[in-house]
Amino acid sequence: MNCYYLPGWDIGPVEMAESAIKYFNNPNFTNYNVPMFEPRYLYSGMAEDMFIQYVEELVRHSTNDMDLLSKAICYLSLSDEPYSDAQVKAAIELTKTVKKCNQKAISNLENKGDFSKFSSEIKEKIIYEITNMPLILTNCYYTELYRGVMNAYCPKTSEYDIEDTRELYAELAKESLGEQWWYTCMDPIYPYPSLDIDDFLIGNRIIKWMQNDYGVEGYLYYATNFYWNFSTQTLVNPYEDPNRYKSKT
């Protein structure tokens, strides 16, 4: 479980790639997110050229012994929790755009000769990892529109309470050559597992055991490292004030 973005992501692709190298061999460093929008945030849409530059620079900073792309994911936060038909369609289009950008990055790297330093085996592996980069979508599977498009469904932990549903997510991951993820945010709470401070401790203790038992590779634990109150639009110290969503009354 790692931070949303690596240090240096808001400076440039070289700085973020250098962070990936710094943490790469730490056993606790399992993944990092490739940014899809400008540091100004504001959900203004995907910055395609920027995303491509980040992917390219991660490849350039890789070696035969250190494949930075092996831990890369893309959290589709611009389509967070899509439920309406319009939101679902937007999520699908965003997914297609990310895949298109990944293919463009591969083409650029080929044309510039950046793959020449790798062995043929490592080159093939990196291209596969870019092409099949886990695209994390925080939502459950509820429509055929998703099949064949998403490769890393990330529903809430409560979605795994039925055996048929668990089998569906395992099938979808296998079908898309992807991964299984799940997440918690302000919910769910008991009887479902979570890491919420005010929830029953059994949920805290059992959640990772359940994740292992169900074959869920990733756990997205939202907003634990946000130093920002969304309501007041101000910086806060989360150790003194854990409230990040509503103004105090």
N, C-alpha and C positions, 0 to 999 in steps of 0.2 A: 504494500500500500504506500503510494508515493504522492508527492505534491502534484497539484494540477499542472503546473508548468515548472520547468527547470530554471534556476537562476540564470539571468542573462537573456531570457527569451524576449524581453521587451527592449533589449538593446539591438540585437541582430542575430541572424542565423549562425554566424561564426561563434559568437559568445555562448549561445545555447549549446552548440555542438561541443565546445570546450567543457561545458558543465557535464554533458553526457559522458565524456571521457573521464572526467574527475570522479564521477560516482559509479562508473560502469562495473567495476570489480567488487563493489560493496554488495555482500549477499542480500542485503535488505532492499537493494535497488532493482526492482522487477520490471518497471515500465516507466515511460514518460509520454507526455502528450505533445503532439506536433500542433502548434498554434494555427488556427484557421481564420483569426481576425486580428486586426491591428491592436496594439497595446492601448489605444484610446478606448477600446471596449465598445460600449454603446450599441452592441448588436447591429451594426450597420451592414452586415452581410459578410460573406466569405471573401477574404482577400486572396484571390487565387494565385497571383504572381508571388505574393509573400510566402504562401504555403509551399509552392514549388521550390522557392529558394531555400527554405528550411530543409526540405527533403534532400535537395542536391548537396547542401553543405554537410549534412549528416553522413552522406555517402563519402564525400571527399575527406572527411575526418576519420573514416573507418579504415581499418587495416585487415589483413587476412586473419589476424589474431584478435581483432576487436571489431565486431560487426555491430555498429550502433543501431542499425535498423532492426535488430533482433528484439529490441525492447520498445520499439515505437508503436504507439497507438494514436488514434484520432478520436477524441471525445466530441461527438456531434452536438455541442452545447448550443449551437444556433438553432437547433430544433429540439430543445429540451421538452420532454414529456408531451409529445404530440398526440392529441386525442381526436380532434375533429377531422373530418375528411380533408379539409384544406390544409391543416397542419401535417397530416400524414403525407399528403402529396408533396408538401414543401420538404419534408424530411427525406423522401425518396429522391427528389431532385438534388438536394444537398449531397446525399450519398453518391449520386451519379457524378456530381461535380468534383467531389474528392477523388473518386476513382479516375476521372479524366485528368485531374491535376497530377496524380501519381504516374499515369502513363506519360504525361508530358515531361515530368522530371526524368523518367527513365530514358526517354528519347533524347533530351538535352544532354544527359550524362554520356550516352552512347556517342553522340555527335562531337562532344568535347574530349572524348577519349579518357574520361575519368574512371572507367571500369578497367582500364588496361593494367593497373597496378595489382589487381586481384587475380588469384588463381581462377580458372574456369568454374570450379566448384563453388567458390565463395561468391563470384559474380552471379551465378545462377541463383544462389541462395538469397542474395540481397534483392535481386529483381523479384523473386517470389515474395519476399517479405514486404516490399513496397506495394506490389500488386494486391496482396492479401492482407494489408494492414488492418488490424482490428478497428472497426468503426463502431464506437460505443454509443448506443442509442438508449436513453433512459425511458423505456416504455415496455409494456408487455406486448406479446404477439397476439393480435386479435383480428387480423385481416389477411387475406391471401395476397394483398398488395405488397406485403413485406417479403414474401417468399422469393428467393432468388436475388434479392436486393441487399438486405442487411446481412452482415456476417458476425455480429456480436450483440445479440439482444441483451439488454440490461434491465430486467424488470425488478420490482421491489421483492424483497425476500418472501413476502406473503404469497407471491405467485407460485412458489415451489411447495405449497402445502398439499397438492394433489398429485398422485403418482402419474396420472395421464399427462399433466402439464409438465412434470419433470421429464418425462419421456419425449415430449414435443420439443422442449428446448435442447435436449441432447441430440435429437434428430436434426434440428435446424442447424446446430453448430457443425455436425458432421457433414450435412448436405452442402453447406457453404464454405467448408474448410476453415471455419471460424472458431470462435471461443464462446463459452458461456460466462456471463457476468451477472451480478445482481447488485442492488443498491439499497441504502436506507437514507432517509432525509429527516423530515419532521415526523414521518411515519414510515413503516408500520411500527406499532409497539406491541407489548405482550397481548396475545400469546406467541407472536412472531418474534424472532430474534432481532436484536438491534444492539448498538453501542451507546444508546442514549443515556445520559447521566442519570435521569430520573426513572429509568425503566428497571424492571427486576433484573438482578444480577445473573440469573440463569440464562437470560438472552445474551448477555455479554460473554458468558463463558462458553456457550454452545455454538455460537454463530460460525466460528471458523471450522469446528468439527463438522457441522452440517454442510458447510461449503465444500469441504474435502469429500464428504460422503456422496454428495450430489454431483461431483465433478465440475464444480463452478470455478473457473480459473481466476476470475477477477472480482474484486469487491470495490465498488465506487461509493465512498463515504463522503457525502456532499458537504462542502463549505466549512470543513473543520479548520482550514487555515486562511479563512477570509478575515482580513482586518478592516471590514467595511460593513456599515449598516445600510442596507438597501433602502430603508424608508427615509432616513434622515440624510442619506448621501454624505456620510461623514466617516472618517477613520475612527476605529475603536480598538481598545485593547481587549481581546477576547478572554484574557485571563482575569480581567476585572469586570467585564460586561459581556456575557455570552450571547446577548440579544442582538441578532443581526438582521431581523426582519420587520419589527414593529417599533414605532416610537413609544417612548415611555409616557404614561399618563399620570 
